[in-house]
Amino acid sequence: MDPRIVDAYTTSLSEQIKYHKLDEKVKTMLSKAQDGKWYGTDTATYKSMDKILTEAMLHSERTSTRKFSDTFTWSHLH
């Protein structure tokens, strides 16, 4: 709920997605699936992409959590 942490998480995840070129890979896989050209090797590629995305999310979570001081607690009510 802390917008500083949310921003750090989304920024980190976006960088990971760009680094691993997941946007391009997802578009390619979607195109293959829609064209009916999905083969056995594509399933392995899909699983690999899913693993990379999961690791990117975990990395972003680790790097974005609780780096901020709790001296001044953030509240959406203020």
PLY file of the C-alpha trace (Angstrom):
ply
format ascii 1.0
element vertex 78
property float x
property float y
property float z
element edge 77
property int vertex1
property int vertex2
end_header
0.00 0.00 0.00
2.96 2.35 0.42
3.28 4.16 -2.92
7.06 4.39 -2.57
7.33 0.61 -2.40
4.80 0.12 -5.20
6.74 2.53 -7.40
10.05 0.82 -6.65
8.51 -2.60 -7.39
6.93 -1.57 -10.70
10.08 0.24 -11.82
12.26 -2.77 -11.01
9.86 -5.20 -12.69
9.65 -3.03 -15.79
13.45 -2.97 -16.02
13.59 -6.76 -15.67
10.97 -7.23 -18.39
12.93 -4.96 -20.74
16.24 -6.62 -19.88
14.90 -10.10 -20.68
12.92 -8.79 -23.69
9.79 -10.50 -22.43
7.48 -8.08 -24.28
8.85 -9.20 -27.64
8.82 -12.87 -26.66
5.22 -12.71 -25.46
4.10 -11.09 -28.73
5.86 -13.82 -30.70
4.31 -16.59 -28.63
0.85 -15.04 -28.86
1.17 -14.76 -32.62
2.18 -18.42 -32.89
-0.74 -19.50 -30.74
-3.24 -17.44 -32.73
-1.87 -18.72 -36.06
-2.02 -22.34 -34.89
1.75 -22.70 -35.20
2.44 -23.70 -31.60
4.83 -26.65 -31.47
6.34 -28.74 -28.68
9.44 -26.56 -28.45
7.19 -23.54 -27.92
5.83 -25.10 -24.73
9.38 -25.29 -23.37
9.95 -21.66 -24.38
6.72 -20.65 -22.65
7.76 -22.41 -19.44
11.16 -20.73 -19.59
9.53 -17.31 -20.01
7.20 -18.03 -17.09
10.18 -18.93 -14.90
12.02 -15.74 -15.90
8.95 -13.62 -15.15
8.45 -15.28 -11.76
12.12 -14.70 -10.87
11.84 -11.07 -12.04
8.81 -10.54 -9.81
10.59 -12.08 -6.82
13.69 -9.97 -7.50
11.57 -6.81 -7.71
9.83 -7.70 -4.47
13.14 -8.27 -2.67
14.69 -5.05 -3.93
11.69 -2.83 -3.24
10.53 -3.83 0.22
11.18 -1.83 3.35
14.08 0.36 2.39
12.26 3.31 3.83
12.21 4.63 7.35
9.13 4.03 9.45
9.78 7.23 11.39
7.06 8.95 9.41
4.45 6.36 8.58
2.69 6.93 5.30
-1.09 6.93 5.35
-3.54 7.32 2.51
-5.80 9.19 4.94
-3.52 12.24 5.15
0 1
1 2
2 3
3 4
4 5
5 6
6 7
7 8
8 9
9 10
10 11
11 12
12 13
13 14
14 15
15 16
16 17
17 18
18 19
19 20
20 21
21 22
22 23
23 24
24 25
25 26
26 27
27 28
28 29
29 30
30 31
31 32
32 33
33 34
34 35
35 36
36 37
37 38
38 39
39 40
40 41
41 42
42 43
43 44
44 45
45 46
46 47
47 48
48 49
49 50
50 51
51 52
52 53
53 54
54 55
55 56
56 57
57 58
58 59
59 60
60 61
61 62
62 63
63 64
64 65
65 66
66 67
67 68
68 69
69 70
70 71
71 72
72 73
73 74
74 75
75 76
76 77
